[in-house]
Amino acid sequence: MSMKNETEEAHTFPSPQTLYRIVGLRQDFDKTLQKVYHATSAQPTPQEAAAFKRIVEATSVVDIVRLAPLSLGVAQLAWTQRINEFGEAAIPPIMRRLKSSQSMPDEDERHLVVERLISALKRMGQPGGQALLECFNNLDDYSQSLAAVTLGVLKVQAAADVVWRYFQRVRKYPQSDSLVGALWGLLGVQHPQVDEAMAELMNGGRFFVEQYPFAALGGGKACIPPLTRRLGVAAQRKERYEDERDDILLALAAIGQRLGLDEYRAILSECVRPEQIVASIVDVAVQSTPERIARYFQMYYAPVDPPEETADSGS
């Protein structure tokens, strides 16, 4: 399956970049695919069967990389398993393909190939992350957004400036998908300006479904004033979607726990009136354990790679 979605779901559906992070980058993605295919009785199409055969019979890692466009349906599982067999030996041909990816005229095929190759690099850990960083400037916007997500997952600190420059460019785009990818990267490398960047987006009226989970994950002092302004609007029954008010309160609670309640209360007092409302917002932070917040924003807080014992027990 390809993670790219041609239609943007306004406000309510996570971006392809978020879905790619929580599905396509999993260390045990091949096991996930196996479960999916075992759970369905659908038979592979003749095209999928032919692709499967070519992938299984390929004798070199160069051939496997070249066959990435065929990795659909049952052939995707075969391709993922075969590329994993070569380990870090697959890095040079993957890099060559990524660096030349913009020469592929068909955008859908290009993005399918890039998704597969970036996922393969992610499974190689830091060596794969360093290779991806080398390829970053050769990728198109969508591919760079996936690269930013992946560099954040791998916590490639050397990528901080590259992802920041990408963020500065895509923040002006009317659609938010690329912006979400950039923010995943900045949060992953714990960029020192990510709090101010997220606050500025909210202050400028930008909205996307990941905004409050992102504030919960990495927001700080700068995010508190715009979040409280949005809370005031939502409290007047002007929510953009059901549960927006709860999302904002839990994002604020996560920030309050990071800052400490005294500092949190002092900042709230500067931007919220009356004092009773400040006390109510602080109470949410007091009553919400980190575990509760993580469960509430589970899709965003869950680790990309499960603990080893969990991964092993599922095989």
C-alpha positions as CSV (number, residue, x, y, z in Angstrom):
1,M,0.0,0.0,0.0
2,S,1.1,3.5,-0.7
3,M,0.8,6.1,2.2
4,K,0.2,9.0,-0.2
5,N,-3.4,10.3,-0.2
6,E,-4.4,12.5,-3.1
7,T,-7.3,14.2,-1.2
8,E,-6.7,16.2,1.9
9,E,-9.2,15.5,4.7
10,A,-9.9,18.8,6.3
11,H,-9.3,18.9,10.0
12,T,-10.3,15.4,10.9
13,F,-8.0,12.9,9.3
14,P,-4.2,12.5,9.9
15,S,-1.9,13.3,7.1
16,P,-0.2,10.7,4.9
17,Q,3.1,11.7,6.8
18,T,1.6,10.7,10.1
19,L,0.2,7.4,8.7
20,Y,3.6,6.7,7.2
21,R,5.2,7.2,10.6
22,I,2.9,4.9,12.5
23,V,2.6,2.2,9.8
24,G,5.3,2.3,7.1
25,L,8.2,2.9,9.4
26,R,7.6,0.2,11.9
27,Q,10.5,-2.2,12.4
28,D,8.1,-5.1,12.3
29,F,6.3,-3.8,9.2
30,D,6.8,-7.1,7.4
31,K,5.1,-9.0,10.2
32,T,2.3,-6.5,10.1
33,L,1.9,-7.1,6.4
34,Q,1.9,-10.9,7.0
35,K,-0.9,-10.6,9.4
36,V,-2.9,-8.5,7.0
37,Y,-2.5,-11.0,4.2
38,H,-3.2,-14.0,6.4
39,A,-6.4,-12.3,7.6
40,T,-7.8,-11.9,4.1
41,S,-8.9,-14.5,1.6
42,A,-8.3,-12.2,-1.4
43,Q,-6.2,-13.9,-4.1
44,P,-3.3,-12.0,-5.7
45,T,-4.0,-10.6,-9.1
46,P,-1.9,-12.1,-12.0
47,Q,0.2,-8.9,-12.0
48,E,0.9,-9.3,-8.3
49,A,1.7,-12.9,-8.7
50,A,4.2,-12.2,-11.5
51,A,5.8,-9.3,-9.5
52,F,6.1,-11.7,-6.5
53,K,7.9,-14.2,-8.6
54,R,10.3,-11.7,-10.1
55,I,11.1,-10.3,-6.6
56,V,11.6,-13.7,-5.0
57,E,13.9,-14.8,-7.9
58,A,16.0,-11.7,-8.0
59,T,19.6,-12.5,-7.2
60,S,21.2,-9.1,-6.3
61,V,20.3,-6.1,-4.1
62,V,20.5,-3.9,-7.2
63,D,17.7,-5.9,-8.8
64,I,15.6,-5.7,-5.6
65,V,15.9,-2.0,-5.6
66,R,15.1,-1.8,-9.2
67,L,11.9,-3.9,-8.6
68,A,10.5,-1.5,-6.0
69,P,7.8,-0.2,-8.4
70,L,6.3,-3.8,-8.4
71,S,6.0,-3.9,-4.6
72,L,2.2,-3.8,-4.4
73,G,-0.2,-6.3,-2.8
74,V,1.4,-9.6,-1.9
75,A,4.6,-8.5,-3.8
76,Q,5.1,-5.8,-1.2
77,L,5.7,-8.3,1.6
78,A,8.1,-10.2,-0.6
79,W,10.0,-7.0,-1.5
80,T,10.3,-5.9,2.1
81,Q,11.6,-9.2,3.2
82,R,14.1,-9.4,0.4
83,I,15.5,-5.9,0.9
84,N,15.9,-6.7,4.6
85,E,18.0,-9.7,3.8
86,F,20.8,-7.5,2.4
87,G,21.0,-5.2,5.4
88,E,23.4,-2.3,5.1
89,A,24.7,-3.7,1.8
90,A,21.5,-2.2,0.3
91,I,22.4,1.3,1.3
92,P,24.5,2.3,-1.8
93,P,22.0,1.2,-4.4
94,I,19.1,2.7,-2.4
95,M,21.0,6.0,-2.2
96,R,21.6,6.0,-6.0
97,R,17.9,5.4,-6.6
98,L,16.8,8.1,-4.2
99,K,19.2,10.6,-5.6
100,S,17.9,10.0,-9.1
101,S,14.2,9.6,-8.1
102,Q,13.1,12.9,-9.6
103,S,13.9,11.5,-13.0
104,M,10.9,9.2,-12.7
105,P,8.2,11.0,-14.7
106,D,5.2,9.2,-13.1
107,E,4.6,10.8,-9.7
108,D,2.6,8.0,-8.2
109,E,5.3,5.4,-9.1
110,R,8.1,7.8,-7.9
111,H,6.4,8.2,-4.5
112,L,5.7,4.5,-4.1
113,V,9.4,3.8,-4.7
114,V,10.6,6.5,-2.4
115,E,8.2,5.3,0.4
116,R,9.7,1.7,0.1
117,L,13.3,2.9,0.0
118,I,13.0,5.3,2.9
119,S,11.3,2.6,5.0
120,A,14.1,0.2,4.2
121,L,16.7,2.8,5.3
122,K,14.9,3.4,8.5
123,R,15.1,-0.3,9.4
124,M,18.9,0.0,9.1
125,G,19.0,2.5,12.0
126,Q,21.6,5.2,12.1
127,P,23.6,4.2,9.0
128,G,20.3,4.3,7.1
129,G,19.5,7.7,8.6
130,Q,22.9,9.2,7.6
131,A,22.4,7.9,4.1
132,L,18.9,9.4,3.9
133,L,20.3,12.8,5.1
134,E,22.7,12.6,2.2
135,C,19.9,12.2,-0.2
136,F,17.5,14.8,1.2
137,N,18.3,17.6,-1.2
138,N,17.7,15.3,-4.2
139,L,14.1,14.5,-3.2
140,D,10.9,16.2,-4.2
141,D,8.7,17.9,-1.6
142,Y,6.5,14.9,-0.7
143,S,9.6,12.6,-0.5
144,Q,11.4,15.2,1.7
145,S,8.4,15.2,4.0
146,L,8.7,11.5,4.5
147,A,12.5,11.8,4.9
148,A,11.9,14.5,7.6
149,V,9.6,12.1,9.5
150,T,12.1,9.3,9.3
151,L,15.1,11.4,10.3
152,G,13.0,12.4,13.4
153,V,12.2,8.8,14.2
154,L,15.9,7.9,14.0
155,K,16.8,11.1,16.0
156,V,19.5,12.1,13.4
157,Q,20.7,15.2,15.1
158,A,22.8,16.2,12.2
159,A,19.6,16.7,10.2
160,A,18.2,19.4,12.5
161,D,19.3,22.4,10.3
162,V,18.2,20.6,7.1
163,V,14.7,19.8,8.4
164,W,14.4,23.4,9.8
165,R,15.2,24.9,6.4
166,Y,12.6,22.5,4.9
167,F,10.0,23.6,7.5
168,Q,10.7,27.3,6.7
169,R,9.8,26.6,3.1
170,V,6.8,24.4,3.4
171,R,5.1,26.4,6.2
172,K,3.9,28.8,3.5
173,Y,2.1,26.0,1.6
174,P,-1.7,26.1,1.7
175,Q,-2.0,22.4,2.4
176,S,-0.5,21.1,5.7
177,D,0.8,17.6,4.7
178,S,4.4,18.7,4.1
179,L,4.3,20.9,7.1
180,V,3.3,18.0,9.3
181,G,6.2,16.0,8.0
182,A,8.6,18.8,8.8
183,L,7.2,19.1,12.4
184,W,7.5,15.4,13.0
185,G,11.2,15.8,12.1
186,L,11.7,18.8,14.3
187,L,10.0,17.1,17.2
188,G,12.1,14.0,16.7
189,V,15.4,15.8,16.8
190,Q,14.1,18.1,19.6
191,H,14.9,21.2,17.7
192,P,15.2,24.2,20.1
193,Q,12.8,26.3,18.1
194,V,9.9,23.9,17.6
195,D,7.8,25.4,20.4
196,E,8.0,28.9,18.9
197,A,7.4,27.4,15.4
198,M,4.2,25.7,16.5
199,A,3.0,28.7,18.4
200,E,3.6,31.0,15.4
201,L,1.5,28.6,13.2
202,M,-1.4,28.7,15.7
203,N,-1.1,32.5,16.0
204,G,-1.3,32.7,12.2
205,G,-4.5,30.8,12.1
206,R,-3.1,27.5,10.7
207,F,-4.9,24.4,11.7
208,F,-4.3,20.7,11.1
209,V,-5.4,17.6,13.0
210,E,-1.9,16.9,14.4
211,Q,-1.6,20.3,16.0
212,Y,-2.7,19.5,19.5
213,P,-0.9,16.2,19.8
214,F,2.3,18.0,18.5
215,A,1.8,20.6,21.2
216,A,1.4,17.8,23.8
217,L,4.6,16.1,22.5
218,G,6.9,19.2,22.3
219,G,5.1,22.4,23.1
220,G,6.3,24.8,25.7
221,K,5.8,28.4,27.0
222,A,5.2,29.8,23.5
223,C,2.3,27.4,22.8
224,I,0.4,28.3,25.9
225,P,-1.1,31.7,24.9
226,P,-2.5,30.5,21.4
227,L,-3.8,27.2,23.0
228,T,-5.7,29.2,25.6
229,R,-7.2,31.5,23.0
230,R,-8.4,28.4,21.0
231,L,-9.7,26.9,24.3
232,G,-11.8,30.1,24.8
233,V,-13.3,29.8,21.3
234,A,-14.0,26.1,21.7
235,A,-15.6,26.7,25.1
236,Q,-18.1,28.9,23.3
237,R,-19.3,25.9,21.4
238,K,-17.3,26.9,18.3
239,E,-15.2,23.8,18.1
240,R,-13.8,22.8,14.7
241,Y,-14.6,19.2,15.5
242,E,-15.9,17.1,18.4
243,D,-13.6,16.9,21.3
244,E,-11.4,19.9,20.3
245,R,-11.8,21.3,23.7
246,D,-10.5,18.1,25.4
247,D,-7.6,17.9,22.9
248,I,-6.5,21.5,23.9
249,L,-6.8,20.8,27.6
250,L,-4.7,17.7,27.4
251,A,-2.1,19.4,25.3
252,L,-1.9,22.2,27.8
253,A,-1.7,19.6,30.6
254,A,1.3,18.0,29.0
255,I,3.0,21.3,28.7
256,G,2.2,22.2,32.3
257,Q,3.7,19.0,33.5
258,R,6.9,19.7,31.5
259,L,7.2,23.2,32.8
260,G,6.2,22.6,36.4
261,L,2.9,23.7,37.9
262,D,4.2,27.0,39.4
263,E,5.6,28.3,36.1
264,Y,2.6,26.9,34.2
265,R,0.2,28.8,36.5
266,A,2.1,32.0,36.2
267,I,2.0,31.9,32.4
268,L,-1.7,31.1,32.3
269,S,-2.4,34.0,34.7
270,E,-0.9,36.4,32.1
271,C,-3.3,35.2,29.3
272,V,-6.5,33.9,31.0
273,R,-9.1,35.6,33.1
274,P,-10.7,35.2,35.6
275,E,-8.5,33.3,38.0
276,Q,-11.0,30.6,38.5
277,I,-10.5,29.6,34.9
278,V,-6.7,29.4,35.4
279,A,-7.3,27.2,38.4
280,S,-9.6,24.9,36.4
281,I,-7.0,24.6,33.6
282,V,-4.3,23.8,36.1
283,D,-6.5,21.2,37.8
284,V,-6.6,19.3,34.5
285,A,-2.8,19.1,34.5
286,V,-2.8,18.0,38.2
287,Q,-5.4,15.3,37.5
288,S,-3.9,14.0,34.2
289,T,-1.1,11.7,34.7
290,P,1.5,11.4,31.9
291,E,0.1,7.9,31.2
292,R,-3.4,9.3,30.7
293,I,-2.1,11.9,28.3
294,A,-0.1,9.3,26.4
295,R,-3.2,7.1,26.2
296,Y,-5.3,10.0,25.0
297,F,-2.9,10.9,22.2
298,Q,-2.0,7.2,21.7
299,M,-1.5,7.3,17.9
300,Y,1.1,10.0,18.3
301,Y,2.8,8.9,21.5
302,A,3.1,5.2,20.6
303,P,6.7,4.2,19.8
304,V,7.3,3.4,16.2
305,D,9.3,0.3,17.2
306,P,7.7,-2.0,19.8
307,P,9.9,-3.4,22.6
308,E,11.9,-6.4,21.4
309,E,10.0,-8.8,23.6
310,T,6.7,-7.6,22.1
311,A,7.9,-7.8,18.6
312,D,9.3,-11.3,19.2
313,S,6.1,-12.6,20.8
314,G,4.1,-11.7,17.8
315,S,6.1,-13.7,15.4
